[in-house]
Amino acid sequence: MRVQVALGRKWAVVLADVEMQRQVDGPMGLGVGFKLRAHALIDPDFTRGQYHRVNMTNLFRASGDTWRQLRAAWQPAFAPSSLSGYLPLMTACADQLAARLEAKAAAAAAGNSSGGGAATAGGASTGSVDMWRELGGMTLQVVGSTAYGVDFHSINEDEQDTTTSTPATAAAAAAAAATATAAAASGRGDSYGRQLAVACGQIFRYTSSAHGSPYLRVAMLFPELRRLLVPLAHTLPDTRFAILMQARDRLSSAVFQLIDSWKLQHSAGSSGSSNGGNKAHPLMADLNGGSNDDAGSARQSSSGAGATSGGAGGRGVSGVAPGSFLDLMLGQRQGGGRGGKKAAEGEESAEHAPLTDEQVAGQVQLFILAGYETTANALAFAVYCIATHPEVESALLREVDEVLGAGRLLPGEANLPRLAYTEAVVNEALRLFPPAHLTSRVVPPGEVLTVGGFSIPAGTPVFLPMYIPHRDPAVWPRVEEFLPERFLPSSPLYESLQPRGAAQQHAHAPFGYGSRMCIGYKFAMQAKLALATLYRRLTFKLEPGQQPLQIVASLTMAPRGGLRVTPPGNGPRGRPVLGCMPQLRVTPMPLFLQSCAQTYGPVFKVALGRKWVVVLADAEMQRQVGFKLRAHARTDPDFSRGRYHAMLSSMLLRASGDTWRQLRAAWQPAFAPASLSGYLPLMTACADQLAARLEAKANAAAGSSSGGAATAGGASTGSVDMWRELGGMTLQVVGSTAYGVDFHSINAEEQAASATAAGGAAKGRDDGYGRQLAAACGQIFRYGSPVHGSPYLRVAMLFPELRSLLLTLAHTLPDKKFEILTEARNRLSNVVFQLIDSWKLQHSTEGGVAGGVGNGKADMGSSGGADSARQSSSGAQNGAGATGGNRGRGLSGVAPGSFLDLMLGQRQGGGSGGKKAAEGEESAEHAPLTDEQVAGQVQLFILAGYETTANALAFAVYCIATHPEVESALLREVDEVLGAGRLLPGEADLPRLAYTEAVVNEALRLFPPAHLTSRVVPPGEVLTVGGFSIPAGTAIYLPMYLAHRDPAVWPRVEEFLPERFIPSSPLYESLQPRGAAQQHAHAPFGYGSRMCIGYKFAMQEAKVALATLYRRLTFKLDPGQQPLKLVASITMSPRGGLRVTPVLRPK
């Protein structure tokens, strides 16, 4: 197809058909794009003087031998070695932009979390950015710095950008230029690059007839008036023309000064000839406090850093950077520098005559002017296409993750060939949206061009619009669809998507045709590097109104009005106000965070309501932050008040500074070797009691097996919820250890039924005391969580600013769940304070030991005075205290050796806990603890140790039941260690239960009950980790579940292999974690000084419990238990429990 278009009063011929653009014609057998070499020049040229000479000598305008000479001079800049040299700069600039966009997203998130979804005046979110402008800053820095060898500092220069605002008058423009010069004279070396960036931007904008001076538009309409309009524009310039001329002067002077600097560097003597008397521009003067008196000062002020090393670094100019385009151009004149090589063999032959200074300057300016905006437009179009095609985004992210690895390192040269899909995305975006949307030719004088049956006379401009054949349905299958598979030979769709017809080879021509094809296309195609670098950390969501894409085109094609996107802050976009809480109600937090890590990488953000938290998925990052920061982050609202609030606030978990050190020192005696040995008989007795209970159930089920009875749910009559059973056992262990009273939680169901049948517990029986504590603990666990608790808690989490009002409302008008929670807290609070009073009474010098005080009749919810509290204290005391449980008699005091006794004993150096913290522990002042502090630690002991250990044991039972080879090995060890009689395990047996301990550790790796820990960045600090800066006050989640399942760290990561933790196993070495995080890759109890202080207690209890249970039983999973379903809030547990059938082992 051929049409004619009138541009003003001038006609141009347009060839829309790809076959015509490529069609064979003439003795050379070449099409129009290949046969004709001279570009058609449509826009009027209003330059004069030195800039005019520079402009007329660039490769775009040259022809004949001059064109061949210049093209040969360009070749070294795009040789493989040069492209490799540019790579670090490209990557660094893209990474700098990614960091900038992340910072914008973080700032927007912070603003939204405090202000509730603020928006800009235009309706865009506060995190919205013009991606086209952002990419323009990046490509200008890459291309400009590569061309000149100085850092353009254009990525982070929003405020200083003057390219889009026009001063009111020419005088104002001159004043603006003077201001820019003064800024350059301030002594800041990096202002040099910024001024070059501003000059380039102004040239781009005001050279166009659309945005430039009216003189340009008049000259385009009346080309015969050009000779009159040029002197008129220079004599009486309008504002825009004045800006354009000043920008051109600055750019011209800068490049000539750099040329002088290069010659000085490479001269044989100490001085070099100046460049034909070029006068130093004021911009270059005084960059180092000097003047512009002569060319020498200009040479001294020239600055730049190697394009290959990432910019100038803010120092004054010391010379042209080696490897920059300017260095390569100048190096060819004397065979020196990195550009001293001739054109590579096989390139088009041309005379390698030395280039003049004007020719060198012309090529350098063309390099930046041709490469800056086109690459920015190409990347913006690619981002648009990716954002509108989720399946493409998913495939791109998969490739980026696979190529860059689990750590998502910056891409290097070795990664480029593997980014095949990323390159295909760029190519397909260039097909649909070619920034250089057309190229042009002019029919040479004295010739007539014949194409497609048409004769085109000499001097006629011929437009070859690549945009049209790129969208020709006769050439391209599924032409309007964005399908990167067109450029991916390995794709099953590849063959069906290839262009059809004779023009197949040249149907995709975003860089033009023939010898006039863009010489820098290989440089531009390294845009895939920028995409990979950006998408390794971010994705982008289009703002409303961006679809369908509107375009604007002059010399290049770009998105009209830019491309507004929202970088999601490297994390999932939650719903307004609710954040990601709806997803978390459906998907357990560990699995949700795991999917986020797979999508967003090792660092991302999650909105919990209106509050953002940063999540670190990488094991090494977790280790760094876990050891460096000590304060836990608090995200759940605290609705307690009164004495319980004082007790809760004084817990070790919430303390910091000297108070934390004081409390941690007070905890140490409870986990000293002597104390752990003292707890062992209780642990063993409780586990044996549970085993006997399960054995009885198994026997009962065996007795009824002849009838085939089954429960309503389909489980066998012997089926039990093992999670609940283990919970009863651990609650009895931890509760009895903490308070020194028997919780009676193992056989709670039967005991409650017996009490009901007998008309309730007889007056004076004290064992209901422990049951009340157990019930209170369970209610606090359940209803203290925003997921299962009162709606007041959820509303307070969404609107923390309403906490004071909601707290008052909840206590004044409580709903049923909050009422249960408050009553349970009161019971637990009253009990512990009564026990403290009892202990003080026991240890008072006046009263001696008050045995058998009271009979347990006090109301568990009463809040009477200290005297009534002392009278109501009741319980049973074994001679061994907490180590042996209670005998059922009235409470005569706190059991010696219990956690409460150890805490209180430190206050006066008496009791079992009278010792200071063991030598070698962290130094802290051992000031006496208050009653509230003691009560807080005792509550934390039970709340932290009950459910986590039960969950860990339930997960271990599940893993053993699903791995028969593990069960066999475990049973062999238990039989071997406990002997033929299968005695209960004692202290001497613990070191020999190595495989049992390995089973616990491997279950903790795959299913850590405390699936995450948290930290908060202290006030006034900024935490830097993994290249990310995290501001003060930010909550940080460290999900060990993710680090434990990282395939980059753990070999055979999804397999349950206890051999990972058995050094004597042949598999041990091959299963060890890899990388820098090796030592701390397994962290089920947290990190650093905030690591769970009771981990030895938990490991001892779990190991003893497994050995005790499996000495008599095994467990078979009931139908429907595989795969295991999880539920998680503060801790992670099996969803709906874990139903198993106990099976008796042969005697």
GUBAFI-462291 format. One record per residue (C-alpha): z negated, y negated, x. Coordinates in steps of 0.5 Angstrom, whole numbers, plus 500, padded with zeros to 3 digits. Layout:
ZYX...
***
This chain:
500500500502493503500486499500479502494475501494467502488464506489457505496455506497461511499468509497475512500482510494487509496494510491498505493505506490509512497512514501505514495503519496509523504510521508512527513507528517505535519509541512509543510514537504509535502506528500499527493499530496503536502499537500492537495489541494482540489480535490475529486469530485466523479461524480455527478454535474447535471448542473444548471443555468449559466453553473453551475456557470461557472462550479463551478468557474473553477480552478479544483473545486476552493479552498483557496483564489479563487484558488490562484486568479485563478491560478495566472490568468492562469500563463500568458497563460503558460509563455515562450512568450505565449508558443512560440506564440502557437508553429506555430499553433501546428506545422501547425495542426500536419502538416495538420494531416500528410498531411491528413494521407498521402492522406489516404495512397495514396488513399488506395494505389490507390485503392489497385493498381487497386483493389488488396488489398481491405480491410474494413469490419472489416478486416483492410486495406483500408489505416487503420485509428484510430490514437487515433481519428485522434490525437484527432481531431488534439489536439482538434483543437490545444487546442480549437483554442488556448482557443477560438481563432477560428479554430475548423476545427476538423482535417478533419471532419470525416463525420460531427462528431456527438459525437459518435452517439446517436439520438434515442429520445430527440426530435431527439437530438433537431432536430439534434441541429436545423440542426447544427444551420441551418448549422451555419446560412449558412453563412460559418464562419468556421462552428462556430469552427466546432460547438464548436468542436462538442459541446466539443465532446458531453460534453466529451462523455455524462458527463461520467457516463459510456456513459452518462445518466442513471440519472448520474449513479443513482445519483452516487449510491444514492447521497442522491437522487441528489436533486430529480434527477437534476430537474427530468433530466431537466424536463424529459431528456433522449436522452443523457442528452438532448444532454449534456445540449444542448452542454453545452448551446452552449459552454456557450453561445459561450464563453460569446458572445466571451467575449462580443466581446472582451469587445467591441474591447477593450472598449474606446467608439464605444459601450460596455456593454453587458455581464449581459444580456446574450442572444445570442445563435442561433449558433452565429446568422446569421454567417454573415447573421445577426440575434440573436435579441440582444447582438450586433448581437452576437458581430458582428458574433463573429469570430476567428483568432489568435491562433498564426497564424493558425486559422480563415481561414474560415472568419466570426468572427471579434473578439477574437484573440490576444494571445488566452487563452481567450484574456490573461484571459480578458486582465488581468482585465484591464491591456490591451491585450497581457495578461495584465501582472501580474503573473511572479515574483517567482510564488505563491502570490495571489490577482489579483482581476479582474475575473468575466465573469463566472470565465473567461468562467470557465477557458477557458472551463477547458483549453479545457476540460482538455487539449484536450483528455489527450494530444490525449491519450498521443500521441496515447500511444506514437505512440503505443510504437514507433510502437512496438519498431523498435529500438526506431522508428529508433532512433527517425527518426534519431533525427528528420532527424538530427534536421530538416535537409535534407529538413525535414523542420517543427520544429521551436522554435530553434529545441525544445531543440534538440529534446531530444530523442523525449521528452524522448519518450513522457516521457516514454510513459507517465510513462507506460500509463499516460492518467491522470492515477490518481489524487485525494484529499479530507481530509479537514473538521475537520482534520485527515490525517495520512499517512503510519501509517493509519489515514484517517478521514475528508471528505474521498476521497484519490486517488493517482493513478500514473499508479501504482507507474509508474509500481512499480518494487521496484522503476523502474529498468526494469519496464515493458520495454519501454526505453526512455533512462530513461529520456536521461542523455546523454545515457549510460543506464541513471544511471542504469534506474533511480528510486530507493528509497526516492521517486526518485524525484517524481516517475515520476508524469504524471501531478500530485503533488504539487501545484495541479499539472497540470498547463499546463504541459509545454503546453502539453509537446510540444506534442513532436512537434507533434511527430516530425512533424508527423514522419518527413513524416510518420511512423505507423504500427499497424493493427492486433489485436492491441497487446497487447494494451487494455485500457479503463479508466474513468476520463482519460485512453485511448486505448480501441476502439481506436488505428488502424494503417496504415500510410505506405504512407511514403514509404516501405511496399511491399509484397502483389501483389509483392510490393517491387520487391523482395527487388529490386531483391536483392538490386539495385534500386538506393541503395534501393531508397537511403535507403528509402530516409534516412528512409522516407525523400525526398518524398516517395512511392514504390510499383512496383508489384501492381502499386505505384510510387512516388519517389522524392529524393530532387534535387530541387523537381526533378528540378521542376518536371523535367522541369514542366512535359514532359511525361515519365512514363511507368512501364515496360509492352510492349509485342511487336506487328506488325511493331516493335510495331509501330516502338517502339511506335513512339520513341521520348521517348514515344511521347508527344505533337506535335508528340514529338515536331516534332520528337525532331526537327528531332533529332536536326541535328544529334547533331549539331556541324557539325555532332558531328565533323563528328562523331569524327574520328569514335569515335577516331578510335574505341577507338584506336582499343580497345586500340590496342586490350588491348595493345596486351593482355597486351603484351601477358600477359607480355610474359607469366608472367615468367610462372605465368599463371593465369586464373581459377578464379584467375585473371592474364592472362592479365585480361579483363572485362573492362565493356564488352570491353568498351561495344564493343567499344561503340556499334561499335561507336553508332551502326555504327553512327546510321546505317552507317554500321560497327558493328565489335563489338570490336574484336567480340570474335576473329572474331567469333572464326576465322569464326568458325575455317574457317567453318563459314563466306564465302559466300558473306562476308558482315561484318556478317551483322554488327555482327548480328545487334550487337547481336540483340541489346544485346539480346534486352537489356537483354531480354527486361527487366522484371528482366532477360526476360520472366516470361510473362513480370513479370506476366504482370507487376504484373497483367497489366489487363491481358496484352492482354491475356498474349501478345497473350499467349507469342506470341503463346506459347513463352518461350525460353527468349521471343523467343530470344527477338522476333527474335532479335526484328524482325532482328533489325526491318527488317534491319532498314526497309531494310536500309530505302528502300536502302536509298530511292532507292539511292535517287530516281530520277528514279533509281539513285544510286544503288551501290553494290545491292545484296551480303548480302545473305538475311536471317536476320530474313526474313520478305519478301516484299519490293523488297526482302528487297531492294535486301538484303540490304548490307554493306560497305560504306566508302567515309566519311560514318559514320565518317570513318567506313566501308571497308568490301565491299558489302553494296551499301547504307546508309552512308552519315552523319549517323543518319539514313541518317540525319533522312531520308534526312529531308523528302525531303531536301536532304542528309546530314540531309536536314536542318531544326532544328537549329535556337533557338531550340524549334519550331515544325512542320517539317512534314515528318516522316513516315518510322516507325517514322524514324526506331523508332528514329534510334533504340532509338539512339542505345538503349539509347546510347550504354550501358549508355556510356559503363557504364559511361566509366567503372565507370570512369575507376574504379574511376581513378584506385582507386584514384592514384592522379586523374590518375596522373593528368589525365595522365599529361593532356593527355601527355600535350595535345597530345604531346610527340608523344601521337597522337590521339586526334583531334577536336582542342584538345577537349577544352584542355581536361578539367580535363578529362572531369571533371573526366567523370562528377564526375564519372557521379555524383557518378555513373550516368548510367541513375540513374533515369528518370521518369514523369507522372502527366497529366490527369485532373491535380494535381501536388503539390511539396514540400507540397505534392499533387500528383494526375493525372496518378501517375508515378513519379521517379526522381532518380538522383543517390540520388540527386547526393549523397545528403550531404545537397547539395554536400560538401564532397559528397562521395569523388571522386573530379573532381575539382568540375567541374574545375573552375580554381581549388583552391577547386572549390568554396568549392565543389560547390553544395549548396541550391536552386538546385545548378544550376541543382544539377548535372543532369546525363542526366535528366531535362528540355526539356526531358533531353537526347538530345544526351548528347553532343554526349555521353560526346564527346565520353567518353572524347575522349575514355578516352584520347585515352586509357590512352595515351597508357595504365593504368588499375589496378583493379583485386582483389575483385573489391573493393568496387564496386558492382552495378546492375540496371534495366533501367541503372546502371552498375558494377555487374558482369562487371569490371575486370582490368589488362591493364598496358602498359605506358612507351613510
***
